[in-house]
Amino acid sequence: MKDLAIGVFDSGVGGLTVASEIMKQMPYEKIYYYADTARVPYGEKTPDEIKGFVNEIIAFLLGEGVKAVIMACNTSSALALTETRKKFDIPVIGVIEPAVLMALSQTREKRIGVIANLATTNSGAYKNKFLENGNGVSVFQQACPMLVPLVERGIVDGEDVKIVLKSYLEPLKAQKIDTLILGCTHYPYLMKPIEEIMGDGVKIVNPAYQAVKDMKSMLEEKNLLSGRGEPPEHKYFVSGERQSFMKTAEKLLGRKL
């Protein structure tokens, strides 16, 4: 079991932010990454569709040989995490609760913004998780439907990106938030322009870091950390067109796949 892979999946390239964190925090862990590019973006799908996608992908990853899975997709985490944990007998971690706990540890004024896709904001998952864990926190959500298509095409900076981001971020700035959650794993690739727009006074929360930290702790508790002594070879699976994924992924990761 120790030498099986950690499964990571997302609707596209966004979950590579989680894969990158695994490479940093657990360099001897093998990663099997599944990009559901044939059905991206998930933000436009129904809850039942997304739950079906999640079941298919995790079953596929189990067939390939994984010991745990990170749902590197906020929409899946919002809509399918609870049911998935009941259905599959392996550790499964989402990205919403790690983001919420990280934001609560950083906020000073208890005014927290969340940018995400429409399905995630409509699910109420972030607000519900803050109600469970926060004390008098004000949460302001902003749906950002144009961001995932930009990142999927490898467009992560430039004036056009800033114009789109400003249209989403200015309403949150007007609410005087002091902490901003990147509620989609695609968004850390837009970190530079987001930081420029929000300014130094706003803490930016990237859920990938904390989700991987939580996974590492879980694997340690279950004695499932890899016993390898050298970096492993990772595998990438794509439901859609392979070459376009590889081109964008190699650009974002800064390495050959």
N, C-alpha and C positions, 0 to 999 in steps of 0.2 A: 504493500500500500504506500509506503513512504516514497517510493520512486515513481509513482503515478503522477500525472500532470495536474496542475491547477487549471480548471476550465474557466475561461473568461468569455463573455459574449455581449454583444451590443448590436444595434441595428446597422452599424457601419464602422467607421474608423474611430469614433469617439472613445470607445472602450480601450483603445491603445494607450490612453493616459493611465488607465489602471494597469495594463500590461507593463508599461514603463516603470511604474512604482514597484511592481513585483520584482522586476529585474534589479532595481536599486536595493530594496529591502530584503529580498530573498533570492540572491543571485544564483543559487544552486537549484532553484525550483524550475521544473519544466512547465511551459505554458502552452495550452491548446486554446487558441483564440478563434472564435466563430463570429464572423461578420455577416449579418443578415441583410446584405445590400440589395437583395432582390425585393425586399419589402420595406426599405427605408423610405420615409421617416415613420417611426412608430407613433409619433404625436398625432397623426391623422387617422389612426386605426381605432377600432372599438375595443373596449376592455376584453370582450370574449375572444376577439382575434388575437390580441396580445398574449392572453393566457395560453391560447393554443400554440402560438409561436414558441413561447417559453418551454412548454412541455416537449415539443418536438426537438428543440435545440439541446436541452439538457439530456434527453434520452440519447441523442446522437453523440454528445460528448462522453456520456457514460459508456457507450459502445466503443469509443476510441480509447478509453482508459483514463478517467480522472478521479481524484480522491476528494475534491471539493470544487465549488463553483462560486465565482463572484459575478453577480448580475451587474455588469458595468453599464447599466441602462436605468436611468431614473424612472422612466415610464414602466418598465417591467417591475422594478422594485416597488413602485407605488401600487401596482395593480395585481401582481402575481406572487409576491414574496411569501406571504403567509401560506397560501395553498401549496406552493412549490415545496416548502419545507416539510409539509405533511406528506407530500407525495413521494419525495425522493429521500433515500436513507444515506445522504452525505451532507456535510456542512455546506450551507448556502448562505452567502452574505450579500445584502443589497448595498446601495450607496446613500440612501436617504437618512437613516438613523445616524450613521457616522458623521454626515454633514451637519445634522441638527446639533449633535453633542459638541462638535467642534465649534460651531457658530456660537453656541451658548457659553463656551469657555472664553470666547474672544470679545463678545459684545460688551460695550460699556454703558450705552444708553438704552439697551434692550429694544432697539429698533433695527430689525433684520429684513433685508430684501432677498428675494429668491427669483432668479431668472430660470425659466424652464420651457419645455414645449407645452402645447395646449392640453394634451392628455394628462400630463403630470399636474399642471395647475388645476385642471378641472377635477382631478381625483381627490383633492384636499389632503393628500398624504403628508405634505410638509406641515400644513397648519395643524393637522391632528397630532403629528409627532411632537410639535412644539407644545401643544396642550398637555401631552403626557409628561414632558420633561421640563418645560419652561415655567417661569414664575413671573407673570405679568409682562410677557414679551409681546411686542407688536410686530406682526409679520406682514410684509407687503410683497405680493407676487406679481410677476410680469411674464406673460407668455411671449415667446420669441420665435415664431415659426420660420423666420427666414435664416436663422443662424446655422442649423444643421445642414441644409443644402450647400451653404457656402463652404463649410469645413469639409464636407464630402468631396468637394471639387478642389480642395487644397488651397482655398482662398482664405487666408487668416490675417491679413493686414492690408493696409492701403486706405485711401480716402473713401471708397465705396463701402468698405467694411465699417469704417468709423461712422459714416452717415447712418447706416442701419443700426449700429449699436447705440448711437445717441438717441435715436427714436425710442428705443427700449429702456435705456438707462436714465434718461433725464427725468421721467416721472418718479423713479425711485430716489434720485438725488433730491427731488422736491420734497420727498417725505423725510429727508434728513436721516437716512439710514446710516449706521456706522459699521455694518457688516453685510456682506453680499455673498450669498451661496450660489455657486455655479451649478445649477440644478440639472445639468446635462453633461455627460462626460465628454461631449464634443467641445464644450466651452473653454476648458483650460487652454486649448490651442489658440484662443482669442485673448489670452491673459494680458498681453502687452497693451493692445488698444483699450481693453476694459480698465486696466489700471490707470491709463492716461486720462480716460474720461471721468472715472470716479474720484481720482485724486488720492493724496497720501492719507487722508483721514478715514478712509474706508478699508476695513480688513476684507480680503477676498478669501473665501473658503473653497478649496478644491477637494471634493469628497474622495478622490482617488487615494490620496495619502492615508487618510484615516481608515478607509475600507480595507486597504492592504495591511495596515498595522493590526486591525482587528482580526483579519484572516490569519496573520502570522501567530497571534496569541492563541487563536483557536486550534491551529495545527500543533502548536507546542503543547497545549493541554491534552490533546489526543495522541501525542507522540507520533505525529505524521509528517514532521518536517523532513525534507529530503536528506539522505545520507551521502549524496554525491559530493565529490571533492573538486569538481570542475564544472564550469558553466555548461548547461545542457543545450540541446537543439530544440527550438520551439517550432510549433506547427501552426499554420494559419489556414482556416477553412472559410470559404466564401460562398454564399448561396447565389450571388449574382455574377456579374462579369469580373473575371479574375484580374486582367491586366490593369484596369482603371483603379481597382482597390490597391494593387501592389504599388502603382505609381504614387498614389496619394499617401499610402501607409509608409513607404520608404522615405518620402519627403518629411513626414511628420515625426517619424522615429529617428531619422538620421542614420539609418543602417539598412543594409540589404536584407531582404526576406528570403 
